[in-house]
Amino acid sequence: MASSFYYAWTVSCGQGTAVVIATGCSIPRSTLRLYPQRYARPGQLKEGVMVAGCFCVSLVLVGTVAEIVLIFLFNKQNCKGILHNDHFMPLIGGIPMAMPAVLYLALALGSLRLCFLGIASRGTVALEDLASMDVILFNMTGTLRCNKPCFARDKIELFTDGVNKDHAIILAARASRSQHELYIEPIDAAILSLLDDPEQHGRGVQVLEQHARFFVALKLMFLTTYIDDGNGSRCCVFKGDPAKVAHQCGCSKADKEKISTMMDELALDGYQAIAVGHQVDSCWEFIGLLPYRDDLRCDVTDAVGGLIDLGLGIRVLSESPLSSTKQVCRKLENLGINVVPAHSVLELACNNREVHLNINGISDLFPEDKSDIVRRLRNFGCRCAMVGYEFLDHDAIGESHIGISVTDTADYTKSESELVLTQPAMVPVSSAVQISRKTCQMIKSYTIYTVSSTVHLFGVRVILHLWNFDLSSILALMIASCNYCTSLAMLFERVELKKSPDRWRVQKIIATGSAFGSYIVLSTAIFYRVSRIAYPFSCKFEDRSLMGTDEEISTALFLQISIVNQAIALFVHSDDYCVIRCPGPFVTFAFVVSQMVATHKAVYGDLNFALAKGVGSMRAGLIWLYNLVLLLTLVLICRKWRCAKMTSEKLLTICMQSAIVHIILLWISYVIHDVRVQQPFCS
């Protein structure tokens, strides 16, 4: 057993039912051989976080190398204190380093929510990518319908004289699988349930042969050859699709039109029908139509309506006739009734995008056609999810981006699916899409916050280094630690559910984060230059700045950076445009607690945290007021630009241009101020 690996599954198609055991290369392609290609690929969240993390780490790495080079070239006398005083930049890298932990924690929480809904998931790819799906395809049998047909005895239509309804049912039962078979089709079980005695159909006959005609089990074509013990004649009974049976029995054109009309009338009442043909010696007779009803699942209307409200396109794939498929689409209320036969769709040009995307349902499909439909939609750039039920749905599920199986699906189909419903309900599918989109929005907001925080601290460090002002590395460690608390709080934050497919555009996320980061970098630079302005009465008493000594300026900078760096998490969210929304309770609580601690340390000072001297309560209040005005200005700007449909790329460009202009103006004002200060004071 140590050197061999065996895999077993059941196969039931047409007349064949078998148990197959295989090893090595004979293992089905949907289970192990394609596992690395299908399930080991990263989802859109992992790819996006990886790119954003690489951007942040690269930024920190470039800054660290540049800082070390500048110190060695221009400040060689302080080389011994590099590791002690000047490792501020590497500590900034601790902020993006938390991204994988936050990502996997968010995915774990999302998977737990799926479990509570009764959905078993394979990996996290489905949770990540389900938010980006454009189209969901349903196999009508078993997913929208219960696949529990119920025949209506009073609606049976007979076409042959001398045959009553009971005899027609017995003939249909003879063309069905027996209850002693390893697998029995639901339609056959429903026919046998019409008999008073399940063995009644086998009395007085000697069965010679039973097999499926055309090898299409889904078309319900089944033929039984037997010898009637009463007269010794050789007979055949044929059950299946009315059009096929009518053709086999040689019905006239008028009879075929009558059968088609009756099928349409039955479809209006929600019924389908199978036909029964009988052959005695060489003479075929069309016995009649046996109507049956297969009701929709009780919650399928709500499930489909919820998916449509989320902006998803619904496609119904059916083996049933056109009229029956239209009736099902009509019952789904929000779904249109633009249903076309399979041969019409397959005859369309593969580049006819508009027609393909406007179809609501496809009827008369063979099993192998479903995968072709999925492949065409994928070629149009649509991201497809396939909800399957039958054994032959595994190819279509394999072609789709996300495969979903219902609770009583064949094992082979489940092995191809990323999501498996463990309860007989369809509403969890729409709930799973909502959970996926909320998780996606949550990680987007966190990524924007991380990028903006990294850009902020990077820009502040560069500016302070150019202005020859050292900020203790312990303060950077404190800010990074507070960011971790805020990041964890964002996992439990409420998010606004998008009503359209949510795809990750990493460039837009990085541009948005960089824009907000550049804005708060500019605010910190302005704050620093203002804090260095001479105090109005310092000329009479002592030479001091507005914020006091260098130790007090360092403490004030710490408080300002800490507040504005974490305050971005209260407002920043990701959408098609730059959007600022009201904060939620978890992030607000984390922000308030961390900033209360930071404010206390800044007011009174703490040598253990490199805050040699406090700034006092009045200056701390001024810092809070400055940041409040700054954030309110940001809210007004974003709302104005949202009305103007300002995208995040344009926002980044404008912020960078504004930052450059303001830095030049500040530098000019600083030079003018420096010249005036150096002039002798005249009383």
BELBEL-V40274 format. One record per pair of residues at least 6 apart in sequence whose C-alpha atoms are under 6 Angstrom apart, sorted by the first residue. I is the first residue (numbers start at 1). J is the second residue. If there is no record, write none. Layout:
# BELBEL-V40274
i=I j=J
i=I j=J
This chain:
# BELBEL-V40274
i=5 j=23
i=6 j=22
i=6 j=23
i=7 j=21
i=7 j=22
i=8 j=20
i=8 j=21
i=9 j=19
i=9 j=20
i=10 j=18
i=10 j=19
i=11 j=17
i=11 j=18
i=14 j=212
i=14 j=215
i=14 j=216
i=14 j=217
i=15 j=211
i=15 j=212
i=30 j=416
i=31 j=415
i=43 j=125
i=43 j=128
i=45 j=128
i=48 j=506
i=53 j=96
i=60 j=93
i=64 j=89
i=88 j=473
i=95 j=480
i=118 j=422
i=118 j=423
i=119 j=420
i=119 j=421
i=119 j=422
i=120 j=419
i=120 j=420
i=121 j=418
i=121 j=419
i=122 j=418
i=127 j=436
i=130 j=433
i=130 j=436
i=131 j=433
i=131 j=436
i=131 j=437
i=131 j=501
i=131 j=502
i=132 j=501
i=132 j=502
i=132 j=503
i=133 j=383
i=133 j=384
i=133 j=501
i=134 j=312
i=134 j=382
i=134 j=383
i=135 j=312
i=135 j=313
i=135 j=314
i=135 j=384
i=136 j=314
i=136 j=384
i=136 j=385
i=136 j=386
i=137 j=314
i=137 j=315
i=137 j=316
i=137 j=386
i=138 j=316
i=138 j=317
i=138 j=387
i=139 j=317
i=139 j=388
i=140 j=317
i=140 j=318
i=141 j=147
i=142 j=389
i=144 j=296
i=144 j=297
i=145 j=295
i=145 j=296
i=145 j=297
i=146 j=296
i=146 j=297
i=148 j=294
i=149 j=293
i=149 j=294
i=150 j=292
i=150 j=293
i=151 j=291
i=151 j=292
i=152 j=292
i=156 j=289
i=156 j=290
i=157 j=288
i=157 j=289
i=158 j=287
i=158 j=288
i=159 j=287
i=159 j=288
i=160 j=287
i=170 j=201
i=173 j=191
i=173 j=192
i=174 j=201
i=175 j=222
i=175 j=223
i=175 j=224
i=175 j=237
i=175 j=239
i=176 j=188
i=177 j=184
i=192 j=198
i=204 j=229
i=205 j=227
i=205 j=228
i=205 j=229
i=206 j=226
i=206 j=227
i=207 j=226
i=208 j=225
i=208 j=226
i=209 j=224
i=209 j=225
i=210 j=223
i=210 j=224
i=211 j=222
i=211 j=223
i=212 j=221
i=212 j=222
i=213 j=221
i=213 j=222
i=220 j=240
i=221 j=239
i=221 j=240
i=222 j=238
i=222 j=239
i=223 j=237
i=223 j=238
i=224 j=236
i=224 j=237
i=225 j=235
i=225 j=236
i=226 j=235
i=227 j=233
i=227 j=234
i=227 j=235
i=234 j=281
i=235 j=279
i=235 j=280
i=236 j=278
i=236 j=279
i=237 j=277
i=237 j=278
i=238 j=276
i=238 j=277
i=239 j=275
i=239 j=276
i=240 j=274
i=240 j=275
i=241 j=274
i=242 j=274
i=242 j=275
i=249 j=284
i=249 j=285
i=249 j=286
i=264 j=323
i=267 j=323
i=267 j=324
i=271 j=292
i=271 j=293
i=272 j=291
i=272 j=292
i=273 j=290
i=273 j=291
i=273 j=292
i=274 j=289
i=274 j=290
i=275 j=288
i=275 j=289
i=276 j=287
i=276 j=288
i=277 j=285
i=277 j=286
i=277 j=287
i=278 j=284
i=278 j=285
i=300 j=426
i=301 j=332
i=303 j=426
i=303 j=427
i=305 j=334
i=306 j=430
i=307 j=430
i=310 j=499
i=310 j=500
i=311 j=499
i=311 j=500
i=315 j=360
i=315 j=361
i=316 j=361
i=317 j=361
i=317 j=362
i=318 j=363
i=318 j=365
i=319 j=363
i=319 j=364
i=319 j=365
i=320 j=363
i=320 j=364
i=321 j=363
i=321 j=364
i=322 j=363
i=326 j=337
i=329 j=337
i=336 j=360
i=338 j=359
i=338 j=360
i=339 j=360
i=339 j=361
i=339 j=362
i=340 j=362
i=341 j=362
i=341 j=363
i=341 j=364
i=342 j=362
i=342 j=363
i=342 j=364
i=342 j=365
i=370 j=396
i=371 j=395
i=371 j=396
i=384 j=400
i=384 j=401
i=385 j=400
i=385 j=401
i=385 j=402
i=385 j=403
i=386 j=397
i=386 j=403
i=386 j=404
i=387 j=404
i=387 j=405
i=388 j=405
i=389 j=409
i=391 j=410
i=391 j=413
i=394 j=413
i=397 j=403
i=403 j=417
i=403 j=418
i=404 j=417
i=404 j=419
i=404 j=420
i=405 j=414
i=405 j=420
i=406 j=420
i=406 j=421
i=407 j=421
i=407 j=422
i=407 j=423
i=407 j=424
i=445 j=573
i=445 j=574
i=448 j=509
i=448 j=513
i=449 j=569
i=451 j=513
i=452 j=513
i=452 j=514
i=452 j=516
i=452 j=517
i=453 j=565
i=455 j=517
i=456 j=517
i=456 j=521
i=459 j=521
i=460 j=521
i=479 j=562
i=486 j=590
i=489 j=586
i=489 j=587
i=490 j=587
i=493 j=586
i=511 j=649
i=511 j=652
i=512 j=648
i=515 j=652
i=531 j=546
i=531 j=547
i=532 j=545
i=533 j=545
i=533 j=546
i=534 j=544
i=534 j=545
i=534 j=546
i=535 j=545
i=535 j=546
i=538 j=544
i=547 j=553
i=551 j=613
i=552 j=613
i=552 j=615
i=555 j=602
i=555 j=611
i=570 j=583
i=571 j=580
i=571 j=581
i=571 j=583
i=572 j=580
i=573 j=579
i=577 j=647
i=578 j=648
i=602 j=614
i=603 j=614
i=603 j=615
i=603 j=616
i=603 j=617
i=604 j=614
i=605 j=611
i=605 j=612
i=605 j=613
i=605 j=614
